[in-house]
Amino acid sequence: MVALMPRTTLSITGSGAERRMFPRKEVSVRVEGRRLDHSVEARQMPQLSLQLKDVSLGGIAALSNTPVGRGERITVFFPPEGPARGWDAYGRIIRCEPSAAGGYRLAVAFDPLPAA
């Protein structure tokens, strides 16, 4: 069973509007990703190594050494932690920008779960 979350309105905090429905949790863990598109670049380099910066129910922010196109579909594998099993998440790239620390900063929005 899937519970539907009510839509929240935009709230103004600080200098801009906050559009997030789910709170972010800062993390620092390496996860593996895989590019799912059929582009030449995705087929030549299908694996992604991602250094997570934050995670929420709606998506992740991560650093990657590989640039990824906006709108590209990826899957991310979260490894087992303690008694919890590992799991996969599917999503699309919202943003890919060069990072001051080197590499690229990615924003990924997870795909919503289908209603059963």
N, C-alpha and C positions, 0 to 999 in steps of 0.2 A: 504494500500500500504506500502511496506517495502522498505526503502532506503538502498542500499548496501553501506557499508563503504569501502573506498579503503584500501588496505593492506599497512601498513607502514613498513619501514625498521627499523632494530634495530639501535638505537642510543646509543652511548657510553657516559655515564654520570658518572662521579666519578670513582668508582672502578669496575663497572660492566656494563653489557648491560641492558638497559631498554626495556622490552618486552611488556609493557602495551600499548594498543591502546586507552584506555579511561582514563582520569584523575580521581584520587581518591579524595573523599571528606571525611575528618575526621568527624565522628559523635560519639555520645555517647547516644545510645538509646537501650532499651531492645525490642527484637522481639521474636516471637514464631516460632519454626520450627517443622517439622514433618518428621521422617525418612520414606522413601518409600520402602526400600528394604524388602525382605522377609526372612532375616536372623533371627536367634533366638534372637540375641541381639537387633535388630531393633524392633522385635515384643514385646519383654519384656519391652523395654523403647522407645516407639515411639515418645514421645514428647521431644523437645529440647528447652531450654530457652537460648537465645543467647544475649550477650552484644556486640553490633556492635562497631567496632573500625573505620572502613572506608567502604565506598561503592562507586561503580562506575557502569557504564552501563554493565560492564563485570562480576562483582561479588562482594563479600564482604569478609572482614576479621572480625572475631568475636571471643569472648571467650565463652566457654561452660564448664559446670561441667561434661559433659558426653563425653567420647572418642567416636569418629566416624571413621569408616574405610575409608581409601583412596578409591575413586571411588564410594562410597555410594551415592545414590540419596536422596535428601531432597527437601522439599518445605519450603519456608520462607514467613510468613505473615507480611507485613508492615502495621501497624495500620493507621487509618485515621489521618491526621494532618491538622488542619484548614479546609478550604473548600475542600481540596483534599480527595478523597476516599481512603480507604485501598486497597492494592493489594497484590497478591501472586507472588512469583518468584520461578522457579524450577531450580535446579542445581545439581552439583556433588561436592563432597569433593575432593579438590586437595591436601590438606595437613592438618594433625592433629598432633600437637606437644605439649608436656607438656609446660605449661607457668610458668615463674618464679613467677607470681602473684598467682599461684594456678589454677587448672583447665587445660583446653586445648585451644590452639589457633588454630582456623580453618580458612582455606582459601577455599572459595566456588566459583566456576565458574558457572555463569548462563548459562542455555541452550539457544542457539540462537532461535529467533523467526522464525517459518517456513514462507516461502514465500507464499503469498496468490495467 
